[in-house]
Amino acid sequence: MDLGLTGRTALITGASQGIGAASALGFAAEGCNLHLTARSADKLAALKAEITAAHDVEVTLHPLDLAEPGAAEGLAESVGLVDILVNNAGAIPGGDVFSVDEATWRAAWDLKVFGYINLCRAVYARMREVGRGVIVNDIGNAGERLDADYICGSTGNASLMAFTRALGGKSLTADGVRVVGVNPGPVDTERMPKLLRKRAKDWFGDETRWEELLDRYPLKRMAKVQEIVDAMLFLASDRSGYTSGTILTIDGGITSRNSIV
């Protein structure tokens, strides 16, 4: 399927690893020029080399911390008008209401929750001026499958879900801008084993038993990164031009398992 993304420009945050790096490769393969940002300059440079070796696209790097005051606005000013924004930066730690202290909670939200909101506001303003653009927020199914042992993440993701739906519900008709989200469940990235090790330690007293937790998933596995990226590519394309204010859950059916037994 030709997604018609060739020649467009995408800004991707949290692009140095995981879903962010994979989405950069995916958009490059579709012919998009890229602005990539993350805190690790070295990882960004390595990713740029990989992309430019395989694809004839422009890649501009912006190593920075989006949790810093004014960072989102400065980044938006630096990149100018883009066709697509993929908000992906931020990994909220696991833990219950007692184990996640205030400093950790605020730091996690400064990057993911407020980082998404601030960059949306700055980039949306430029998209609105020309009457087009797409914002894709990578959120996470914990925002709808609420988890007391991941309370900081569940609460933050639920906030971003509300933000995405509220902004996207009006943006297309009012300004020609689409705002959508994806809610991945467990994805096979470097981050997931860390979360699962903590959960195994909490539940079993042994972090090495983390792979046993995979049996609880409907498909007995985590999602492949490419399964998430492919959905992002479609949502960002004109093939999905009638979609806004919508969040696509990609978790193998975890959120929909509401059996009482």
DOSEZA-803182 format. One record per residue: residue in one letter; x, y, z of N, C-alpha, C in turn. Coordinates in steps of 0.05 Angstrom, whole numbers, plus 5000, padded with zeros to 4 digits. Layout:
REM DOSEZA-803182
SITE	A	X	Y	Z	X	Y	Z	X	Y	Z
...
//
This chain:
REM DOSEZA-803182
SITE	M	5017	4976	5000	5000	5000	5000	5017	5025	5000
SITE	D	5014	5043	4981	5028	5068	4980	5015	5088	4999
SITE	L	5030	5095	5020	5018	5114	5040	5021	5143	5032
SITE	G	5035	5149	5011	5036	5176	5001	5051	5195	5019
SITE	L	5071	5185	5034	5086	5202	5053	5112	5213	5042
SITE	T	5119	5205	5018	5144	5214	5006	5146	5244	5004
SITE	G	5168	5255	5014	5173	5284	5013	5162	5299	5036
SITE	R	5148	5286	5054	5137	5300	5078	5159	5300	5099
SITE	T	5155	5316	5119	5174	5320	5141	5162	5312	5167
SITE	A	5176	5296	5182	5166	5286	5208	5185	5294	5230
SITE	L	5175	5303	5252	5190	5307	5277	5183	5285	5296
SITE	I	5204	5270	5305	5200	5247	5322	5215	5251	5348
SITE	T	5202	5250	5371	5216	5253	5397	5222	5226	5409
SITE	G	5241	5225	5427	5249	5200	5439	5259	5181	5417
SITE	A	5274	5192	5398	5281	5177	5374	5306	5160	5376
SITE	S	5319	5160	5399	5345	5147	5401	5343	5117	5404
SITE	Q	5320	5106	5412	5318	5078	5417	5288	5069	5416
SITE	G	5284	5043	5418	5257	5032	5420	5238	5040	5397
SITE	I	5213	5046	5405	5193	5054	5385	5201	5079	5370
SITE	G	5214	5098	5383	5222	5122	5370	5242	5117	5348
SITE	A	5263	5102	5353	5282	5095	5332	5270	5079	5309
SITE	A	5253	5060	5317	5239	5044	5296	5220	5061	5279
SITE	S	5207	5080	5291	5189	5097	5276	5205	5115	5257
SITE	A	5229	5124	5266	5246	5140	5249	5254	5124	5224
SITE	L	5261	5099	5228	5268	5082	5205	5243	5077	5187
SITE	G	5220	5074	5200	5196	5069	5184	5188	5093	5167
SITE	F	5188	5117	5179	5181	5141	5164	5202	5146	5142
SITE	A	5227	5141	5148	5248	5144	5127	5243	5125	5104
SITE	A	5236	5100	5110	5230	5081	5088	5207	5090	5071
SITE	E	5189	5106	5082	5166	5116	5067	5173	5142	5052
SITE	G	5198	5151	5055	5207	5175	5040	5205	5201	5055
SITE	C	5201	5200	5081	5199	5225	5097	5226	5236	5105
SITE	N	5229	5262	5104	5252	5275	5116	5246	5277	5146
SITE	L	5268	5277	5162	5264	5274	5191	5278	5295	5207
SITE	H	5265	5303	5228	5278	5317	5251	5276	5298	5274
SITE	L	5298	5291	5286	5299	5271	5308	5310	5284	5333
SITE	T	5296	5279	5355	5305	5290	5381	5305	5269	5402
SITE	A	5325	5270	5420	5327	5253	5444	5350	5265	5460
SITE	R	5354	5254	5484	5375	5265	5501	5403	5254	5493
SITE	S	5404	5231	5480	5430	5219	5473	5439	5227	5446
SITE	A	5459	5245	5444	5470	5254	5419	5484	5231	5404
SITE	D	5498	5213	5418	5512	5191	5406	5493	5172	5392
SITE	K	5471	5165	5406	5452	5146	5395	5438	5158	5371
SITE	L	5432	5184	5372	5419	5197	5349	5438	5197	5325
SITE	A	5463	5202	5330	5483	5203	5308	5485	5175	5295
SITE	A	5485	5154	5311	5486	5127	5300	5461	5121	5284
SITE	L	5438	5130	5293	5413	5125	5279	5413	5140	5253
SITE	K	5422	5165	5253	5423	5180	5228	5441	5166	5207
SITE	A	5464	5156	5216	5481	5142	5197	5467	5117	5185
SITE	E	5452	5103	5202	5438	5080	5192	5416	5088	5172
SITE	I	5402	5109	5177	5380	5118	5160	5391	5128	5133
SITE	T	5411	5145	5134	5421	5158	5109	5436	5137	5092
SITE	A	5446	5116	5104	5458	5095	5088	5438	5079	5072
SITE	A	5413	5079	5082	5393	5062	5069	5372	5078	5053
SITE	H	5369	5103	5060	5347	5119	5048	5356	5147	5040
SITE	D	5345	5156	5018	5351	5182	5007	5333	5204	5020
SITE	V	5338	5209	5045	5322	5229	5060	5341	5247	5076
SITE	E	5331	5270	5083	5346	5288	5100	5340	5282	5130
SITE	V	5360	5281	5146	5357	5276	5175	5372	5298	5190
SITE	T	5357	5312	5206	5368	5333	5223	5365	5325	5252
SITE	L	5386	5327	5268	5386	5319	5296	5384	5342	5315
SITE	H	5369	5337	5336	5365	5358	5357	5369	5345	5385
SITE	P	5393	5341	5394	5397	5329	5420	5390	5348	5442
SITE	L	5370	5341	5458	5361	5359	5480	5342	5343	5498
SITE	D	5337	5355	5521	5319	5344	5541	5293	5360	5541
SITE	L	5271	5347	5531	5246	5360	5529	5233	5367	5555
SITE	A	5244	5356	5577	5233	5363	5603	5242	5390	5613
SITE	E	5263	5401	5600	5273	5427	5609	5253	5449	5601
SITE	P	5250	5470	5618	5232	5492	5612	5239	5505	5585
SITE	G	5219	5509	5568	5223	5522	5543	5234	5504	5521
SITE	A	5241	5479	5527	5253	5462	5507	5234	5456	5484
SITE	A	5209	5451	5490	5190	5444	5468	5186	5468	5450
SITE	E	5183	5491	5461	5179	5515	5445	5204	5521	5428
SITE	G	5228	5517	5440	5253	5522	5425	5256	5502	5402
SITE	L	5249	5477	5407	5250	5457	5386	5231	5463	5363
SITE	A	5207	5471	5370	5188	5478	5349	5197	5501	5332
SITE	E	5209	5520	5345	5220	5543	5331	5243	5535	5312
SITE	S	5259	5516	5322	5283	5507	5307	5274	5491	5282
SITE	V	5255	5474	5284	5248	5457	5261	5229	5471	5242
SITE	G	5214	5491	5252	5194	5504	5235	5171	5486	5229
SITE	L	5158	5490	5206	5134	5474	5199	5142	5446	5192
SITE	V	5128	5427	5204	5131	5398	5197	5103	5388	5190
SITE	D	5103	5366	5174	5077	5354	5167	5067	5335	5188
SITE	I	5085	5323	5203	5078	5302	5222	5095	5306	5247
SITE	L	5081	5304	5270	5095	5303	5296	5089	5276	5308
SITE	V	5110	5261	5317	5106	5237	5332	5117	5242	5360
SITE	N	5099	5244	5379	5107	5247	5407	5112	5220	5419
SITE	N	5137	5215	5427	5144	5188	5437	5163	5189	5461
SITE	A	5174	5213	5468	5194	5214	5489	5182	5209	5517
SITE	G	5197	5194	5533	5188	5191	5560	5182	5162	5567
SITE	A	5192	5153	5590	5187	5126	5600	5181	5128	5629
SITE	I	5156	5125	5637	5148	5128	5664	5154	5103	5680
SITE	P	5167	5105	5703	5174	5081	5718	5150	5067	5731
SITE	G	5154	5041	5737	5133	5026	5751	5134	5031	5781
SITE	G	5114	5021	5794	5112	5024	5823	5084	5032	5832
SITE	D	5078	5027	5858	5052	5035	5869	5053	5063	5881
SITE	V	5031	5071	5893	5029	5099	5902	5049	5105	5925
SITE	F	5059	5085	5938	5078	5089	5960	5107	5088	5950
SITE	S	5113	5072	5930	5141	5069	5921	5150	5091	5901
SITE	V	5131	5105	5888	5138	5126	5870	5136	5153	5885
SITE	D	5158	5165	5891	5157	5189	5907	5151	5213	5890
SITE	E	5147	5236	5902	5138	5260	5887	5158	5269	5867
SITE	A	5184	5268	5874	5204	5277	5855	5204	5260	5829
SITE	T	5202	5233	5833	5201	5215	5810	5176	5220	5794
SITE	W	5154	5223	5807	5128	5227	5793	5130	5253	5776
SITE	R	5139	5274	5788	5141	5300	5773	5160	5298	5750
SITE	A	5183	5286	5754	5203	5284	5733	5192	5267	5709
SITE	A	5178	5246	5715	5167	5229	5694	5146	5245	5678
SITE	W	5129	5259	5692	5108	5275	5679	5119	5299	5664
SITE	D	5140	5311	5674	5152	5334	5660	5161	5325	5632
SITE	L	5171	5301	5629	5181	5292	5602	5158	5282	5585
SITE	K	5142	5263	5596	5122	5250	5579	5096	5266	5578
SITE	V	5084	5272	5600	5058	5285	5599	5060	5314	5590
SITE	F	5075	5330	5605	5078	5358	5597	5095	5362	5572
SITE	G	5114	5343	5568	5130	5344	5543	5112	5341	5519
SITE	Y	5094	5322	5519	5075	5318	5497	5057	5343	5493
SITE	I	5046	5352	5515	5027	5374	5514	5041	5399	5503
SITE	N	5064	5405	5514	5078	5430	5506	5086	5429	5477
SITE	L	5096	5406	5468	5104	5404	5440	5080	5404	5421
SITE	C	5058	5391	5429	5034	5393	5414	5025	5422	5410
SITE	R	5025	5437	5431	5016	5465	5430	5034	5481	5411
SITE	A	5060	5477	5413	5078	5492	5396	5077	5484	5367
SITE	V	5076	5458	5361	5075	5449	5333	5048	5453	5321
SITE	Y	5027	5448	5336	4999	5452	5326	4995	5481	5317
SITE	A	5006	5500	5331	5003	5528	5323	5013	5533	5295
SITE	R	5035	5521	5288	5046	5524	5260	5030	5509	5240
SITE	M	5021	5485	5247	5004	5469	5229	4978	5484	5223
SITE	R	4967	5496	5243	4941	5510	5240	4944	5533	5220
SITE	E	4967	5546	5219	4970	5569	5201	4968	5561	5172
SITE	V	4976	5535	5166	4974	5526	5138	4951	5507	5133
SITE	G	4936	5500	5155	4912	5484	5152	4917	5455	5146
SITE	R	4939	5444	5156	4945	5416	5152	4966	5406	5172
SITE	G	4966	5380	5176	4986	5368	5193	4974	5345	5209
SITE	V	4991	5328	5219	4983	5305	5235	5000	5303	5260
SITE	I	4988	5298	5283	5002	5293	5308	4994	5265	5317
SITE	V	5015	5249	5322	5011	5222	5331	5023	5219	5359
SITE	N	5007	5215	5379	5017	5212	5407	5019	5182	5414
SITE	D	5044	5173	5420	5049	5146	5429	5044	5146	5459
SITE	I	5022	5134	5468	5014	5137	5496	5019	5111	5512
SITE	G	5002	5091	5509	5005	5066	5524	4979	5057	5536
SITE	N	4974	5030	5535	4948	5020	5543	4944	5021	5573
SITE	A	4964	5028	5589	4960	5031	5618	4941	5054	5624
SITE	G	4937	5071	5605	4918	5093	5609	4889	5084	5608
SITE	E	4884	5060	5598	4857	5049	5598	4855	5023	5613
SITE	R	4877	5009	5615	4879	4985	5632	4892	4993	5658
SITE	L	4878	5007	5675	4890	5020	5698	4903	5000	5717
SITE	D	4927	5007	5726	4944	4988	5741	4955	5002	5766
SITE	A	4947	4994	5789	4956	5006	5814	4986	5002	5818
SITE	D	4998	4981	5806	5027	4977	5808	5043	4992	5786
SITE	Y	5029	5007	5770	5041	5025	5750	5026	5051	5751
SITE	I	5022	5061	5775	5002	5082	5779	5010	5109	5767
SITE	C	5036	5115	5767	5045	5140	5755	5041	5139	5725
SITE	G	5047	5116	5713	5043	5113	5684	5014	5112	5676
SITE	S	4998	5097	5691	4969	5096	5685	4956	5123	5686
SITE	T	4963	5138	5707	4950	5165	5710	4960	5184	5688
SITE	G	4986	5183	5682	4997	5200	5661	4985	5193	5634
SITE	N	4984	5168	5628	4973	5159	5602	4944	5166	5599
SITE	A	4929	5163	5621	4900	5171	5620	4897	5200	5614
SITE	S	4915	5216	5625	4914	5245	5620	4920	5251	5590
SITE	L	4940	5237	5579	4946	5241	5551	4925	5231	5532
SITE	M	4911	5210	5540	4888	5201	5525	4867	5222	5523
SITE	A	4860	5234	5546	4840	5255	5547	4849	5279	5531
SITE	F	4874	5286	5533	4885	5309	5517	4882	5303	5487
SITE	T	4890	5279	5479	4890	5272	5450	4861	5273	5439
SITE	R	4843	5261	5454	4815	5260	5445	4803	5288	5445
SITE	A	4808	5304	5465	4797	5331	5466	4807	5348	5444
SITE	L	4834	5348	5440	4845	5365	5419	4837	5354	5391
SITE	G	4839	5328	5387	4833	5317	5361	4803	5317	5354
SITE	G	4786	5320	5374	4758	5321	5368	4749	5346	5354
SITE	K	4765	5367	5356	4758	5392	5343	4778	5400	5321
SITE	S	4802	5390	5323	4824	5401	5307	4820	5398	5277
SITE	L	4809	5375	5269	4806	5370	5240	4786	5390	5227
SITE	T	4763	5392	5239	4742	5410	5227	4750	5439	5231
SITE	A	4763	5446	5253	4769	5474	5258	4794	5484	5243
SITE	D	4814	5467	5242	4840	5476	5233	4853	5459	5211
SITE	G	4841	5436	5204	4853	5419	5184	4875	5402	5194
SITE	V	4878	5400	5221	4900	5385	5233	4888	5360	5247
SITE	R	4899	5337	5242	4890	5313	5255	4908	5306	5279
SITE	V	4895	5298	5301	4909	5290	5325	4899	5263	5333
SITE	V	4917	5243	5334	4910	5215	5339	4930	5204	5359
SITE	G	4924	5180	5369	4942	5167	5388	4943	5137	5383
SITE	V	4965	5125	5394	4966	5096	5395	4971	5088	5424
SITE	N	4959	5066	5432	4962	5055	5459	4975	5028	5457
SITE	P	5001	5026	5455	5014	5000	5455	5011	4987	5482
SITE	G	5009	4960	5482	5012	4945	5506	5042	4939	5509
SITE	P	5049	4916	5521	5077	4909	5524	5090	4906	5496
SITE	V	5112	4920	5492	5126	4919	5466	5155	4909	5471
SITE	D	5165	4894	5453	5191	4882	5456	5213	4902	5451
SITE	T	5218	4919	5471	5239	4939	5470	5257	4935	5495
SITE	E	5278	4951	5497	5296	4948	5520	5282	4955	5546
SITE	R	5261	4971	5545	5248	4980	5569	5231	4958	5583
SITE	M	5217	4942	5567	5197	4924	5578	5209	4903	5598
SITE	P	5232	4891	5591	5243	4872	5611	5249	4885	5638
SITE	K	5256	4911	5638	5262	4925	5663	5236	4926	5680
SITE	L	5214	4934	5666	5188	4935	5681	5179	4908	5690
SITE	L	5183	4888	5674	5175	4861	5681	5192	4849	5703
SITE	R	5218	4856	5703	5235	4847	5725	5226	4858	5752
SITE	K	5218	4884	5752	5208	4896	5776	5182	4883	5785
SITE	R	5164	4877	5766	5139	4865	5773	5144	4836	5783
SITE	A	5162	4822	5772	5169	4795	5781	5180	4795	5809
SITE	K	5196	4815	5815	5208	4817	5842	5186	4824	5862
SITE	D	5167	4841	5854	5145	4849	5872	5126	4825	5877
SITE	W	5121	4809	5855	5101	4788	5857	5113	4762	5867
SITE	F	5137	4755	5857	5149	4729	5862	5173	4730	5881
SITE	G	5182	4755	5886	5207	4758	5902	5232	4750	5886
SITE	D	5229	4748	5860	5252	4739	5843	5249	4751	5815
SITE	E	5267	4771	5810	5264	4785	5784	5272	4768	5760
SITE	T	5286	4746	5765	5294	4729	5742	5270	4714	5731
SITE	R	5248	4714	5744	5224	4700	5734	5206	4717	5717
SITE	W	5217	4739	5707	5201	4759	5692	5188	4747	5667
SITE	E	5202	4728	5654	5191	4716	5629	5165	4700	5634
SITE	E	5161	4692	5659	5136	4677	5666	5112	4695	5662
SITE	L	5116	4722	5665	5094	4741	5662	5083	4742	5634
SITE	L	5099	4733	5614	5090	4733	5586	5066	4714	5583
SITE	D	5064	4694	5599	5042	4675	5597	5015	4688	5603
SITE	R	5016	4711	5616	4991	4725	5622	4980	4740	5599
SITE	Y	4996	4745	5578	4987	4760	5555	4971	4742	5536
SITE	P	4952	4752	5522	4935	4736	5505	4950	4720	5484
SITE	L	4971	4731	5473	4987	4717	5452	5013	4706	5463
SITE	K	5016	4707	5490	5040	4696	5503	5066	4710	5494
SITE	R	5064	4734	5484	5087	4749	5475	5082	4779	5476
SITE	M	5103	4794	5475	5101	4823	5472	5097	4830	5442
SITE	A	5087	4854	5437	5084	4863	5410	5111	4867	5397
SITE	K	5113	4863	5372	5137	4870	5357	5136	4901	5352
SITE	V	5160	4913	5353	5161	4942	5349	5149	4950	5323
SITE	Q	5154	4934	5302	5144	4942	5275	5114	4942	5274
SITE	E	5101	4925	5291	5071	4925	5292	5060	4952	5302
SITE	I	5075	4965	5319	5067	4992	5328	5073	5013	5307
SITE	V	5097	5011	5296	5105	5031	5276	5087	5030	5251
SITE	D	5079	5007	5242	5062	5005	5219	5035	5020	5224
SITE	A	5025	5017	5248	5000	5032	5255	5005	5062	5255
SITE	M	5027	5071	5265	5033	5099	5265	5035	5110	5236
SITE	L	5048	5095	5219	5051	5104	5191	5024	5107	5178
SITE	F	5007	5088	5182	4980	5089	5170	4965	5113	5181
SITE	L	4965	5117	5208	4950	5139	5220	4961	5166	5210
SITE	A	4987	5168	5205	4999	5193	5196	4994	5199	5167
SITE	S	4984	5179	5152	4981	5182	5123	4953	5192	5116
SITE	D	4950	5200	5091	4924	5209	5081	4905	5185	5079
SITE	R	4915	5161	5079	4897	5138	5079	4879	5137	5104
SITE	S	4888	5152	5124	4873	5154	5149	4862	5182	5153
SITE	G	4856	5195	5131	4849	5224	5131	4823	5231	5145
SITE	Y	4807	5211	5151	4781	5216	5165	4783	5210	5195
SITE	T	4808	5206	5204	4812	5198	5232	4824	5221	5248
SITE	S	4810	5229	5270	4821	5248	5288	4807	5245	5315
SITE	G	4821	5251	5337	4810	5247	5363	4807	5218	5370
SITE	T	4821	5200	5356	4819	5171	5360	4845	5160	5370
SITE	I	4843	5140	5388	4866	5126	5398	4864	5097	5392
SITE	L	4884	5086	5378	4884	5058	5370	4900	5042	5391
SITE	T	4886	5023	5403	4899	5005	5423	4910	4981	5409
SITE	I	4936	4976	5414	4950	4954	5401	4963	4937	5423
SITE	D	4948	4919	5434	4958	4904	5457	4949	4875	5457
SITE	G	4943	4864	5433	4936	4836	5432	4910	4828	5446
SITE	G	4894	4848	5453	4869	4843	5467	4870	4845	5497
SITE	I	4892	4854	5508	4895	4855	5537	4874	4873	5550
SITE	T	4870	4896	5538	4851	4915	5550	4822	4905	5548
SITE	S	4816	4889	5528	4789	4879	5524	4783	4853	5540
SITE	R	4802	4843	5555	4797	4819	5571	4784	4826	5597
SITE	N	4758	4826	5598	4743	4834	5622	4727	4811	5634
SITE	S	4736	4787	5630	4722	4764	5642	4722	4766	5672
SITE	I	4700	4757	5684	4697	4758	5713	4709	4733	5726
SITE	V	4719	4714	5709	4731	4690	5721	4761	4688	5712
//
